Amino acid sequence: MVWVQQQISRGTDPRDVLKHFILDETEIPENFDNQTLWQLILSIVSEPPKRRKLAHVTTLEYVVDLIRTSKKIVVLTGAGVRDASFEM
């Protein structure tokens, strides 16, 4: 957020900043004003809000039981997760 404020104070053109995020700069609509473009940049560089903990999930045993009794499970991982196989 501070970096974006500094760029605005310096008079940086938000279209120049967006060129670093968008491969084809023709995707930036001509009719968008600078304020709208800075809001877009803020949404790109900001951290998403953290999810609230589910009140009914209070123990590891509850999660294990939920996994064992579920019929369909989707697992999403990020970079750095190694292949692992295990049986339950």
PDB file of N, CA, C and O in Angstrom:
ATOM      1  N   MET A   1       0.831  -1.194   0.000  1.00  0.00           N
ATOM      2  CA  MET A   1       0.000   0.000   0.000  1.00  0.00           C
ATOM      3  C   MET A   1       0.874   1.256   0.000  1.00  0.00           C
ATOM      4  O   MET A   1       0.584   2.219  -0.709  1.00  0.00           O
ATOM      5  N   VAL A   2       1.939   1.240   0.795  1.00  0.00           N
ATOM      6  CA  VAL A   2       2.835   2.392   0.863  1.00  0.00           C
ATOM      7  C   VAL A   2       3.470   2.640  -0.504  1.00  0.00           C
ATOM      8  O   VAL A   2       3.580   3.782  -0.950  1.00  0.00           O
ATOM      9  N   TRP A   3       3.890   1.550  -1.166  1.00  0.00           N
ATOM     10  CA  TRP A   3       4.515   1.679  -2.469  1.00  0.00           C
ATOM     11  C   TRP A   3       3.556   2.339  -3.464  1.00  0.00           C
ATOM     12  O   TRP A   3       3.961   3.201  -4.243  1.00  0.00           O
ATOM     13  N   VAL A   4       2.290   1.933  -3.435  1.00  0.00           N
ATOM     14  CA  VAL A   4       1.297   2.509  -4.344  1.00  0.00           C
ATOM     15  C   VAL A   4       1.125   3.990  -4.037  1.00  0.00           C
ATOM     16  O   VAL A   4       1.054   4.801  -4.961  1.00  0.00           O
ATOM     17  N   GLN A   5       1.056   4.362  -2.762  1.00  0.00           N
ATOM     18  CA  GLN A   5       0.922   5.771  -2.384  1.00  0.00           C
ATOM     19  C   GLN A   5       2.120   6.578  -2.863  1.00  0.00           C
ATOM     20  O   GLN A   5       1.965   7.714  -3.311  1.00  0.00           O
ATOM     21  N   GLN A   6       3.319   5.996  -2.772  1.00  0.00           N
ATOM     22  CA  GLN A   6       4.527   6.681  -3.246  1.00  0.00           C
ATOM     23  C   GLN A   6       4.456   6.910  -4.755  1.00  0.00           C
ATOM     24  O   GLN A   6       4.819   7.981  -5.241  1.00  0.00           O
ATOM     25  N   GLN A   7       3.995   5.916  -5.484  1.00  0.00           N
ATOM     26  CA  GLN A   7       3.887   6.046  -6.936  1.00  0.00           C
ATOM     27  C   GLN A   7       2.878   7.122  -7.317  1.00  0.00           C
ATOM     28  O   GLN A   7       3.105   7.891  -8.251  1.00  0.00           O
ATOM     29  N   ILE A   8       1.767   7.175  -6.596  1.00  0.00           N
ATOM     30  CA  ILE A   8       0.752   8.202  -6.864  1.00  0.00           C
ATOM     31  C   ILE A   8       1.336   9.579  -6.584  1.00  0.00           C
ATOM     32  O   ILE A   8       1.142  10.507  -7.368  1.00  0.00           O
ATOM     33  N   SER A   9       2.060   9.719  -5.456  1.00  0.00           N
ATOM     34  CA  SER A   9       2.670  11.008  -5.088  1.00  0.00           C
ATOM     35  C   SER A   9       3.694  11.464  -6.129  1.00  0.00           C
ATOM     36  O   SER A   9       3.828  12.660  -6.389  1.00  0.00           O
ATOM     37  N   ARG A  10       4.403  10.526  -6.713  1.00  0.00           N
ATOM     38  CA  ARG A  10       5.420  10.851  -7.727  1.00  0.00           C
ATOM     39  C   ARG A  10       4.803  11.193  -9.079  1.00  0.00           C
ATOM     40  O   ARG A  10       5.489  11.683  -9.976  1.00  0.00           O
ATOM     41  N   GLY A  11       3.511  10.933  -9.219  1.00  0.00           N
ATOM     42  CA  GLY A  11       2.852  11.206 -10.490  1.00  0.00           C
ATOM     43  C   GLY A  11       3.036  10.106 -11.514  1.00  0.00           C
ATOM     44  O   GLY A  11       2.884  10.339 -12.713  1.00  0.00           O
ATOM     45  N   THR A  12       3.362   8.907 -11.051  1.00  0.00           N
ATOM     46  CA  THR A  12       3.550   7.765 -11.954  1.00  0.00           C
ATOM     47  C   THR A  12       2.247   7.458 -12.673  1.00  0.00           C
ATOM     48  O   THR A  12       1.178   7.482 -12.063  1.00  0.00           O
ATOM     49  N   ASP A  13       2.331   7.175 -13.947  1.00  0.00           N
ATOM     50  CA  ASP A  13       1.159   6.799 -14.736  1.00  0.00           C
ATOM     51  C   ASP A  13       0.785   5.357 -14.387  1.00  0.00           C
ATOM     52  O   ASP A  13       1.605   4.456 -14.563  1.00  0.00           O
ATOM     53  N   PRO A  14      -0.438   5.120 -13.894  1.00  0.00           N
ATOM     54  CA  PRO A  14      -0.819   3.754 -13.519  1.00  0.00           C
ATOM     55  C   PRO A  14      -0.795   2.782 -14.695  1.00  0.00           C
ATOM     56  O   PRO A  14      -0.654   1.575 -14.494  1.00  0.00           O
ATOM     57  N   ARG A  15      -0.929   3.284 -15.904  1.00  0.00           N
ATOM     58  CA  ARG A  15      -0.863   2.411 -17.088  1.00  0.00           C
ATOM     59  C   ARG A  15       0.543   1.821 -17.230  1.00  0.00           C
ATOM     60  O   ARG A  15       0.698   0.675 -17.652  1.00  0.00           O
ATOM     61  N   ASP A  16       1.571   2.611 -16.875  1.00  0.00           N
ATOM     62  CA  ASP A  16       2.942   2.091 -16.925  1.00  0.00           C
ATOM     63  C   ASP A  16       3.137   0.979 -15.895  1.00  0.00           C
ATOM     64  O   ASP A  16       3.829  -0.005 -16.160  1.00  0.00           O
ATOM     65  N   VAL A  17       2.528   1.138 -14.728  1.00  0.00           N
ATOM     66  CA  VAL A  17       2.627   0.109 -13.684  1.00  0.00           C
ATOM     67  C   VAL A  17       1.892  -1.147 -14.128  1.00  0.00           C
ATOM     68  O   VAL A  17       2.405  -2.253 -13.965  1.00  0.00           O
ATOM     69  N   LEU A  18       0.707  -0.990 -14.681  1.00  0.00           N
ATOM     70  CA  LEU A  18      -0.094  -2.143 -15.103  1.00  0.00           C
ATOM     71  C   LEU A  18       0.564  -2.939 -16.226  1.00  0.00           C
ATOM     72  O   LEU A  18       0.306  -4.134 -16.371  1.00  0.00           O
ATOM     73  N   LYS A  19       1.403  -2.293 -17.013  1.00  0.00           N
ATOM     74  CA  LYS A  19       2.095  -3.006 -18.098  1.00  0.00           C
ATOM     75  C   LYS A  19       2.960  -4.140 -17.545  1.00  0.00           C
ATOM     76  O   LYS A  19       3.239  -5.107 -18.254  1.00  0.00           O
ATOM     77  N   HIS A  20       3.383  -4.027 -16.286  1.00  0.00           N
ATOM     78  CA  HIS A  20       4.183  -5.082 -15.667  1.00  0.00           C
ATOM     79  C   HIS A  20       3.333  -6.283 -15.252  1.00  0.00           C
ATOM     80  O   HIS A  20       3.857  -7.384 -15.083  1.00  0.00           O
ATOM     81  N   PHE A  21       2.017  -6.075 -15.086  1.00  0.00           N
ATOM     82  CA  PHE A  21       1.119  -7.139 -14.646  1.00  0.00           C
ATOM     83  C   PHE A  21       0.347  -7.770 -15.801  1.00  0.00           C
ATOM     84  O   PHE A  21      -0.094  -8.916 -15.706  1.00  0.00           O
ATOM     85  N   ILE A  22       0.187  -7.029 -16.879  1.00  0.00           N
ATOM     86  CA  ILE A  22      -0.632  -7.487 -17.999  1.00  0.00           C
ATOM     87  C   ILE A  22       0.263  -7.676 -19.216  1.00  0.00           C
ATOM     88  O   ILE A  22       1.007  -6.767 -19.584  1.00  0.00           O
ATOM     89  N   LEU A  23       0.197  -8.839 -19.840  1.00  0.00           N
ATOM     90  CA  LEU A  23       1.055  -9.137 -20.982  1.00  0.00           C
ATOM     91  C   LEU A  23       0.715  -8.273 -22.194  1.00  0.00           C
ATOM     92  O   LEU A  23       1.609  -7.814 -22.906  1.00  0.00           O
ATOM     93  N   ASP A  24      -0.555  -8.057 -22.420  1.00  0.00           N
ATOM     94  CA  ASP A  24      -0.987  -7.287 -23.578  1.00  0.00           C
ATOM     95  C   ASP A  24      -1.588  -5.977 -23.085  1.00  0.00           C
ATOM     96  O   ASP A  24      -2.711  -5.961 -22.583  1.00  0.00           O
ATOM     97  N   GLU A  25      -0.849  -4.880 -23.224  1.00  0.00           N
ATOM     98  CA  GLU A  25      -1.317  -3.612 -22.671  1.00  0.00           C
ATOM     99  C   GLU A  25      -2.577  -3.087 -23.343  1.00  0.00           C
ATOM    100  O   GLU A  25      -3.194  -2.150 -22.836  1.00  0.00           O
ATOM    101  N   THR A  26      -2.973  -3.668 -24.470  1.00  0.00           N
ATOM    102  CA  THR A  26      -4.223  -3.251 -25.105  1.00  0.00           C
ATOM    103  C   THR A  26      -5.426  -3.709 -24.280  1.00  0.00           C
ATOM    104  O   THR A  26      -6.554  -3.293 -24.544  1.00  0.00           O
ATOM    105  N   GLU A  27      -5.187  -4.576 -23.269  1.00  0.00           N
ATOM    106  CA  GLU A  27      -6.279  -5.021 -22.406  1.00  0.00           C
ATOM    107  C   GLU A  27      -6.693  -3.958 -21.396  1.00  0.00           C
ATOM    108  O   GLU A  27      -7.716  -4.117 -20.730  1.00  0.00           O
ATOM    109  N   ILE A  28      -5.927  -2.882 -21.266  1.00  0.00           N
ATOM    110  CA  ILE A  28      -6.268  -1.803 -20.345  1.00  0.00           C
ATOM    111  C   ILE A  28      -7.234  -0.864 -21.068  1.00  0.00           C
ATOM    112  O   ILE A  28      -6.845  -0.196 -22.026  1.00  0.00           O
ATOM    113  N   PRO A  29      -8.483  -0.807 -20.619  1.00  0.00           N
ATOM    114  CA  PRO A  29      -9.473   0.037 -21.303  1.00  0.00           C
ATOM    115  C   PRO A  29      -9.069   1.517 -21.295  1.00  0.00           C
ATOM    116  O   PRO A  29      -8.619   2.041 -20.277  1.00  0.00           O
ATOM    117  N   GLU A  30      -9.231   2.158 -22.406  1.00  0.00           N
ATOM    118  CA  GLU A  30      -8.869   3.575 -22.550  1.00  0.00           C
ATOM    119  C   GLU A  30      -9.739   4.488 -21.687  1.00  0.00           C
ATOM    120  O   GLU A  30      -9.288   5.549 -21.258  1.00  0.00           O
ATOM    121  N   ASN A  31     -10.978   4.082 -21.434  1.00  0.00           N
ATOM    122  CA  ASN A  31     -11.904   4.963 -20.719  1.00  0.00           C
ATOM    123  C   ASN A  31     -11.776   4.883 -19.198  1.00  0.00           C
ATOM    124  O   ASN A  31     -12.527   5.561 -18.495  1.00  0.00           O
ATOM    125  N   PHE A  32     -10.850   4.077 -18.664  1.00  0.00           N
ATOM    126  CA  PHE A  32     -10.646   4.005 -17.213  1.00  0.00           C
ATOM    127  C   PHE A  32      -9.794   5.179 -16.770  1.00  0.00           C
ATOM    128  O   PHE A  32      -8.746   5.445 -17.357  1.00  0.00           O
ATOM    129  N   ASP A  33     -10.239   5.886 -15.732  1.00  0.00           N
ATOM    130  CA  ASP A  33      -9.447   7.003 -15.220  1.00  0.00           C
ATOM    131  C   ASP A  33      -8.353   6.489 -14.288  1.00  0.00           C
ATOM    132  O   ASP A  33      -8.350   5.319 -13.905  1.00  0.00           O
ATOM    133  N   ASN A  34      -7.426   7.372 -13.929  1.00  0.00           N
ATOM    134  CA  ASN A  34      -6.285   6.975 -13.107  1.00  0.00           C
ATOM    135  C   ASN A  34      -6.707   6.412 -11.752  1.00  0.00           C
ATOM    136  O   ASN A  34      -6.119   5.441 -11.276  1.00  0.00           O
ATOM    137  N   GLN A  35      -7.717   7.011 -11.129  1.00  0.00           N
ATOM    138  CA  GLN A  35      -8.160   6.525  -9.818  1.00  0.00           C
ATOM    139  C   GLN A  35      -8.628   5.073  -9.904  1.00  0.00           C
ATOM    140  O   GLN A  35      -8.297   4.263  -9.038  1.00  0.00           O
ATOM    141  N   THR A  36      -9.379   4.747 -10.922  1.00  0.00           N
ATOM    142  CA  THR A  36      -9.849   3.371 -11.114  1.00  0.00           C
ATOM    143  C   THR A  36      -8.672   2.431 -11.341  1.00  0.00           C
ATOM    144  O   THR A  36      -8.653   1.320 -10.810  1.00  0.00           O
ATOM    145  N   LEU A  37      -7.696   2.867 -12.121  1.00  0.00           N
ATOM    146  CA  LEU A  37      -6.526   2.036 -12.388  1.00  0.00           C
ATOM    147  C   LEU A  37      -5.692   1.825 -11.129  1.00  0.00           C
ATOM    148  O   LEU A  37      -5.177   0.727 -10.917  1.00  0.00           O
ATOM    149  N   TRP A  38      -5.545   2.857 -10.282  1.00  0.00           N
ATOM    150  CA  TRP A  38      -4.802   2.691  -9.028  1.00  0.00           C
ATOM    151  C   TRP A  38      -5.541   1.729  -8.099  1.00  0.00           C
ATOM    152  O   TRP A  38      -4.906   0.948  -7.391  1.00  0.00           O
ATOM    153  N   GLN A  39      -6.873   1.776  -8.094  1.00  0.00           N
ATOM    154  CA  GLN A  39      -7.647   0.822  -7.279  1.00  0.00           C
ATOM    155  C   GLN A  39      -7.418  -0.603  -7.772  1.00  0.00           C
ATOM    156  O   GLN A  39      -7.325  -1.534  -6.972  1.00  0.00           O
ATOM    157  N   LEU A  40      -7.328  -0.770  -9.076  1.00  0.00           N
ATOM    158  CA  LEU A  40      -7.042  -2.081  -9.655  1.00  0.00           C
ATOM    159  C   LEU A  40      -5.653  -2.563  -9.222  1.00  0.00           C
ATOM    160  O   LEU A  40      -5.482  -3.724  -8.852  1.00  0.00           O
ATOM    161  N   ILE A  41      -4.676  -1.677  -9.270  1.00  0.00           N
ATOM    162  CA  ILE A  41      -3.316  -2.023  -8.852  1.00  0.00           C
ATOM    163  C   ILE A  41      -3.305  -2.411  -7.379  1.00  0.00           C
ATOM    164  O   ILE A  41      -2.653  -3.384  -6.999  1.00  0.00           O
ATOM    165  N   LEU A  42      -4.018  -1.663  -6.549  1.00  0.00           N
ATOM    166  CA  LEU A  42      -4.099  -1.993  -5.117  1.00  0.00           C
ATOM    167  C   LEU A  42      -4.673  -3.386  -4.909  1.00  0.00           C
ATOM    168  O   LEU A  42      -4.191  -4.139  -4.063  1.00  0.00           O
ATOM    169  N   SER A  43      -5.695  -3.729  -5.673  1.00  0.00           N
ATOM    170  CA  SER A  43      -6.291  -5.062  -5.516  1.00  0.00           C
ATOM    171  C   SER A  43      -5.338  -6.163  -5.976  1.00  0.00           C
ATOM    172  O   SER A  43      -5.393  -7.281  -5.464  1.00  0.00           O
ATOM    173  N   ILE A  44      -4.461  -5.855  -6.941  1.00  0.00           N
ATOM    174  CA  ILE A  44      -3.499  -6.841  -7.421  1.00  0.00           C
ATOM    175  C   ILE A  44      -2.412  -7.092  -6.380  1.00  0.00           C
ATOM    176  O   ILE A  44      -2.033  -8.241  -6.153  1.00  0.00           O
ATOM    177  N   VAL A  45      -1.903  -6.032  -5.743  1.00  0.00           N
ATOM    178  CA  VAL A  45      -0.766  -6.179  -4.838  1.00  0.00           C
ATOM    179  C   VAL A  45      -1.160  -6.400  -3.382  1.00  0.00           C
ATOM    180  O   VAL A  45      -0.295  -6.664  -2.547  1.00  0.00           O
ATOM    181  N   SER A  46      -2.440  -6.297  -3.063  1.00  0.00           N
ATOM    182  CA  SER A  46      -2.890  -6.477  -1.678  1.00  0.00           C
ATOM    183  C   SER A  46      -3.076  -7.943  -1.342  1.00  0.00           C
ATOM    184  O   SER A  46      -3.382  -8.760  -2.211  1.00  0.00           O
ATOM    185  N   GLU A  47      -2.889  -8.266  -0.073  1.00  0.00           N
ATOM    186  CA  GLU A  47      -3.131  -9.621   0.406  1.00  0.00           C
ATOM    187  C   GLU A  47      -4.634  -9.841   0.549  1.00  0.00           C
ATOM    188  O   GLU A  47      -5.345  -8.955   1.023  1.00  0.00           O
ATOM    189  N   PRO A  48      -5.117 -10.993   0.149  1.00  0.00           N
ATOM    190  CA  PRO A  48      -6.551 -11.247   0.337  1.00  0.00           C
ATOM    191  C   PRO A  48      -6.871 -11.365   1.822  1.00  0.00           C
ATOM    192  O   PRO A  48      -5.994 -11.711   2.614  1.00  0.00           O
ATOM    193  N   PRO A  49      -8.102 -11.087   2.206  1.00  0.00           N
ATOM    194  CA  PRO A  49      -8.456 -11.208   3.622  1.00  0.00           C
ATOM    195  C   PRO A  49      -8.351 -12.662   4.074  1.00  0.00           C
ATOM    196  O   PRO A  49      -8.630 -13.581   3.304  1.00  0.00           O
ATOM    197  N   LYS A  50      -7.951 -12.859   5.317  1.00  0.00           N
ATOM    198  CA  LYS A  50      -7.831 -14.219   5.849  1.00  0.00           C
ATOM    199  C   LYS A  50      -9.213 -14.778   6.159  1.00  0.00           C
ATOM    200  O   LYS A  50     -10.119 -14.058   6.580  1.00  0.00           O
ATOM    201  N   ARG A  51      -9.347 -16.092   5.938  1.00  0.00           N
ATOM    202  CA  ARG A  51     -10.617 -16.757   6.241  1.00  0.00           C
ATOM    203  C   ARG A  51     -10.796 -16.868   7.735  1.00  0.00           C
ATOM    204  O   ARG A  51      -9.832 -17.047   8.479  1.00  0.00           O
ATOM    205  N   ARG A  52     -12.037 -16.761   8.168  1.00  0.00           N
ATOM    206  CA  ARG A  52     -12.329 -16.972   9.583  1.00  0.00           C
ATOM    207  C   ARG A  52     -12.394 -18.458   9.868  1.00  0.00           C
ATOM    208  O   ARG A  52     -12.846 -19.243   9.034  1.00  0.00           O
ATOM    209  N   LYS A  53     -11.943 -18.838  11.044  1.00  0.00           N
ATOM    210  CA  LYS A  53     -11.969 -20.232  11.456  1.00  0.00           C
ATOM    211  C   LYS A  53     -13.423 -20.677  11.616  1.00  0.00           C
ATOM    212  O   LYS A  53     -14.265 -19.927  12.110  1.00  0.00           O
ATOM    213  N   LEU A  54     -13.699 -21.901  11.193  1.00  0.00           N
ATOM    214  CA  LEU A  54     -15.035 -22.457  11.368  1.00  0.00           C
ATOM    215  C   LEU A  54     -15.238 -22.795  12.840  1.00  0.00           C
ATOM    216  O   LEU A  54     -14.427 -23.508  13.430  1.00  0.00           O
ATOM    217  N   ALA A  55     -16.299 -22.294  13.429  1.00  0.00           N
ATOM    218  CA  ALA A  55     -16.541 -22.439  14.868  1.00  0.00           C
ATOM    219  C   ALA A  55     -16.702 -23.899  15.289  1.00  0.00           C
ATOM    220  O   ALA A  55     -16.329 -24.261  16.405  1.00  0.00           O
ATOM    221  N   HIS A  56     -17.251 -24.742  14.411  1.00  0.00           N
ATOM    222  CA  HIS A  56     -17.523 -26.132  14.786  1.00  0.00           C
ATOM    223  C   HIS A  56     -16.302 -27.046  14.617  1.00  0.00           C
ATOM    224  O   HIS A  56     -16.345 -28.202  15.036  1.00  0.00           O
ATOM    225  N   VAL A  57     -15.229 -26.557  14.020  1.00  0.00           N
ATOM    226  CA  VAL A  57     -14.019 -27.363  13.862  1.00  0.00           C
ATOM    227  C   VAL A  57     -13.055 -26.968  14.986  1.00  0.00           C
ATOM    228  O   VAL A  57     -12.369 -25.949  14.905  1.00  0.00           O
ATOM    229  N   THR A  58     -13.020 -27.797  16.035  1.00  0.00           N
ATOM    230  CA  THR A  58     -12.256 -27.413  17.228  1.00  0.00           C
ATOM    231  C   THR A  58     -11.090 -28.336  17.554  1.00  0.00           C
ATOM    232  O   THR A  58     -10.218 -27.971  18.342  1.00  0.00           O
ATOM    233  N   THR A  59     -11.060 -29.531  16.958  1.00  0.00           N
ATOM    234  CA  THR A  59      -9.985 -30.471  17.293  1.00  0.00           C
ATOM    235  C   THR A  59      -9.446 -31.146  16.039  1.00  0.00           C
ATOM    236  O   THR A  59     -10.122 -31.215  15.013  1.00  0.00           O
ATOM    237  N   LEU A  60      -8.225 -31.637  16.139  1.00  0.00           N
ATOM    238  CA  LEU A  60      -7.619 -32.391  15.051  1.00  0.00           C
ATOM    239  C   LEU A  60      -8.388 -33.694  14.826  1.00  0.00           C
ATOM    240  O   LEU A  60      -8.534 -34.148  13.691  1.00  0.00           O
ATOM    241  N   GLU A  61      -8.870 -34.282  15.903  1.00  0.00           N
ATOM    242  CA  GLU A  61      -9.647 -35.522  15.784  1.00  0.00           C
ATOM    243  C   GLU A  61     -10.906 -35.298  14.953  1.00  0.00           C
ATOM    244  O   GLU A  61     -11.307 -36.173  14.185  1.00  0.00           O
ATOM    245  N   TYR A  62     -11.523 -34.149  15.099  1.00  0.00           N
ATOM    246  CA  TYR A  62     -12.718 -33.823  14.322  1.00  0.00           C
ATOM    247  C   TYR A  62     -12.365 -33.781  12.832  1.00  0.00           C
ATOM    248  O   TYR A  62     -13.105 -34.303  11.998  1.00  0.00           O
ATOM    249  N   VAL A  63     -11.236 -33.161  12.507  1.00  0.00           N
ATOM    250  CA  VAL A  63     -10.811 -33.059  11.107  1.00  0.00           C
ATOM    251  C   VAL A  63     -10.502 -34.443  10.540  1.00  0.00           C
ATOM    252  O   VAL A  63     -10.896 -34.752   9.415  1.00  0.00           O
ATOM    253  N   VAL A  64      -9.799 -35.277  11.309  1.00  0.00           N
ATOM    254  CA  VAL A  64      -9.475 -36.636  10.864  1.00  0.00           C
ATOM    255  C   VAL A  64     -10.756 -37.413  10.601  1.00  0.00           C
ATOM    256  O   VAL A  64     -10.871 -38.094   9.582  1.00  0.00           O
ATOM    257  N   ASP A  65     -11.714 -37.316  11.508  1.00  0.00           N
ATOM    258  CA  ASP A  65     -12.994 -38.015  11.331  1.00  0.00           C
ATOM    259  C   ASP A  65     -13.736 -37.488  10.105  1.00  0.00           C
ATOM    260  O   ASP A  65     -14.330 -38.261   9.354  1.00  0.00           O
ATOM    261  N   LEU A  66     -13.700 -36.196   9.909  1.00  0.00           N
ATOM    262  CA  LEU A  66     -14.356 -35.594   8.744  1.00  0.00           C
ATOM    263  C   LEU A  66     -13.746 -36.117   7.450  1.00  0.00           C
ATOM    264  O   LEU A  66     -14.470 -36.434   6.506  1.00  0.00           O
ATOM    265  N   ILE A  67     -12.415 -36.210   7.399  1.00  0.00           N
ATOM    266  CA  ILE A  67     -11.740 -36.743   6.212  1.00  0.00           C
ATOM    267  C   ILE A  67     -12.102 -38.211   5.996  1.00  0.00           C
ATOM    268  O   ILE A  67     -12.379 -38.626   4.870  1.00  0.00           O
ATOM    269  N   ARG A  68     -12.100 -38.999   7.077  1.00  0.00           N
ATOM    270  CA  ARG A  68     -12.419 -40.432   6.948  1.00  0.00           C
ATOM    271  C   ARG A  68     -13.840 -40.682   6.467  1.00  0.00           C
ATOM    272  O   ARG A  68     -14.081 -41.643   5.737  1.00  0.00           O
ATOM    273  N   THR A  69     -14.774 -39.844   6.859  1.00  0.00           N
ATOM    274  CA  THR A  69     -16.180 -40.086   6.525  1.00  0.00           C
ATOM    275  C   THR A  69     -16.639 -39.366   5.263  1.00  0.00           C
ATOM    276  O   THR A  69     -17.768 -39.570   4.817  1.00  0.00           O
ATOM    277  N   SER A  70     -15.787 -38.532   4.682  1.00  0.00           N
ATOM    278  CA  SER A  70     -16.169 -37.798   3.471  1.00  0.00           C
ATOM    279  C   SER A  70     -16.075 -38.698   2.256  1.00  0.00           C
ATOM    280  O   SER A  70     -15.210 -39.571   2.181  1.00  0.00           O
ATOM    281  N   LYS A  71     -16.968 -38.480   1.307  1.00  0.00           N
ATOM    282  CA  LYS A  71     -16.973 -39.262   0.081  1.00  0.00           C
ATOM    283  C   LYS A  71     -16.138 -38.588  -1.009  1.00  0.00           C
ATOM    284  O   LYS A  71     -15.546 -39.273  -1.842  1.00  0.00           O
ATOM    285  N   LYS A  72     -16.086 -37.263  -1.010  1.00  0.00           N
ATOM    286  CA  LYS A  72     -15.314 -36.528  -2.010  1.00  0.00           C
ATOM    287  C   LYS A  72     -14.465 -35.484  -1.288  1.00  0.00           C
ATOM    288  O   LYS A  72     -14.954 -34.754  -0.426  1.00  0.00           O
ATOM    289  N   ILE A  73     -13.187 -35.426  -1.656  1.00  0.00           N
ATOM    290  CA  ILE A  73     -12.266 -34.474  -1.042  1.00  0.00           C
ATOM    291  C   ILE A  73     -11.453 -33.814  -2.144  1.00  0.00           C
ATOM    292  O   ILE A  73     -10.978 -34.490  -3.057  1.00  0.00           O
ATOM    293  N   VAL A  74     -11.293 -32.513  -2.066  1.00  0.00           N
ATOM    294  CA  VAL A  74     -10.440 -31.771  -2.985  1.00  0.00           C
ATOM    295  C   VAL A  74      -9.286 -31.213  -2.169  1.00  0.00           C
ATOM    296  O   VAL A  74      -9.496 -30.602  -1.122  1.00  0.00           O
ATOM    297  N   VAL A  75      -8.057 -31.426  -2.654  1.00  0.00           N
ATOM    298  CA  VAL A  75      -6.877 -30.934  -1.961  1.00  0.00           C
ATOM    299  C   VAL A  75      -6.180 -29.922  -2.861  1.00  0.00           C
ATOM    300  O   VAL A  75      -5.822 -30.246  -3.994  1.00  0.00           O
ATOM    301  N   LEU A  76      -5.986 -28.710  -2.374  1.00  0.00           N
ATOM    302  CA  LEU A  76      -5.278 -27.673  -3.112  1.00  0.00           C
ATOM    303  C   LEU A  76      -3.966 -27.404  -2.392  1.00  0.00           C
ATOM    304  O   LEU A  76      -3.944 -27.210  -1.177  1.00  0.00           O
ATOM    305  N   THR A  77      -2.877 -27.392  -3.144  1.00  0.00           N
ATOM    306  CA  THR A  77      -1.573 -27.140  -2.538  1.00  0.00           C
ATOM    307  C   THR A  77      -0.863 -26.046  -3.308  1.00  0.00           C
ATOM    308  O   THR A  77      -1.292 -25.642  -4.389  1.00  0.00           O
ATOM    309  N   GLY A  78       0.214 -25.581  -2.740  1.00  0.00           N
ATOM    310  CA  GLY A  78       1.005 -24.557  -3.400  1.00  0.00           C
ATOM    311  C   GLY A  78       2.373 -25.082  -3.767  1.00  0.00           C
ATOM    312  O   GLY A  78       2.646 -26.275  -3.639  1.00  0.00           O
ATOM    313  N   ALA A  79       3.221 -24.200  -4.219  1.00  0.00           N
ATOM    314  CA  ALA A  79       4.571 -24.566  -4.626  1.00  0.00           C
ATOM    315  C   ALA A  79       5.344 -25.114  -3.427  1.00  0.00           C
ATOM    316  O   ALA A  79       5.164 -24.665  -2.295  1.00  0.00           O
ATOM    317  N   GLY A  80       6.201 -26.083  -3.699  1.00  0.00           N
ATOM    318  CA  GLY A  80       7.044 -26.635  -2.640  1.00  0.00           C
ATOM    319  C   GLY A  80       6.488 -27.871  -1.972  1.00  0.00           C
ATOM    320  O   GLY A  80       7.172 -28.475  -1.146  1.00  0.00           O
ATOM    321  N   VAL A  81       5.275 -28.268  -2.298  1.00  0.00           N
ATOM    322  CA  VAL A  81       4.698 -29.471  -1.711  1.00  0.00           C
ATOM    323  C   VAL A  81       5.191 -30.663  -2.514  1.00  0.00           C
ATOM    324  O   VAL A  81       5.015 -30.722  -3.730  1.00  0.00           O
ATOM    325  N   ARG A  82       5.806 -31.605  -1.827  1.00  0.00           N
ATOM    326  CA  ARG A  82       6.368 -32.773  -2.499  1.00  0.00           C
ATOM    327  C   ARG A  82       5.311 -33.872  -2.632  1.00  0.00           C
ATOM    328  O   ARG A  82       4.318 -33.902  -1.906  1.00  0.00           O
ATOM    329  N   ASP A  83       5.559 -34.764  -3.578  1.00  0.00           N
ATOM    330  CA  ASP A  83       4.673 -35.926  -3.739  1.00  0.00           C
ATOM    331  C   ASP A  83       4.761 -36.779  -2.485  1.00  0.00           C
ATOM    332  O   ASP A  83       5.849 -37.050  -1.978  1.00  0.00           O
ATOM    333  N   ALA A  84       3.632 -37.189  -2.002  1.00  0.00           N
ATOM    334  CA  ALA A  84       3.584 -38.090  -0.845  1.00  0.00           C
ATOM    335  C   ALA A  84       2.402 -39.005  -1.023  1.00  0.00           C
ATOM    336  O   ALA A  84       1.318 -38.558  -1.397  1.00  0.00           O
ATOM    337  N   SER A  85       2.594 -40.258  -0.764  1.00  0.00           N
ATOM    338  CA  SER A  85       1.475 -41.184  -0.824  1.00  0.00           C
ATOM    339  C   SER A  85       1.313 -41.814   0.551  1.00  0.00           C
ATOM    340  O   SER A  85       2.291 -42.174   1.207  1.00  0.00           O
ATOM    341  N   PHE A  86       0.086 -41.937   0.967  1.00  0.00           N
ATOM    342  CA  PHE A  86      -0.195 -42.556   2.260  1.00  0.00           C
ATOM    343  C   PHE A  86      -1.591 -43.145   2.230  1.00  0.00           C
ATOM    344  O   PHE A  86      -2.420 -42.762   1.405  1.00  0.00           O
ATOM    345  N   GLU A  87      -1.840 -44.059   3.118  1.00  0.00           N
ATOM    346  CA  GLU A  87      -3.149 -44.684   3.206  1.00  0.00           C
ATOM    347  C   GLU A  87      -3.763 -44.323   4.544  1.00  0.00           C
ATOM    348  O   GLU A  87      -3.071 -44.155   5.548  1.00  0.00           O
ATOM    349  N   MET A  88      -5.081 -44.210   4.529  1.00  0.00           N
ATOM    350  CA  MET A  88      -5.783 -43.935   5.785  1.00  0.00           C
ATOM    351  C   MET A  88      -6.514 -45.175   6.218  1.00  0.00           C
ATOM    352  O   MET A  88      -7.176 -45.170   7.256  1.00  0.00           O
TER     353      MET A  88
END
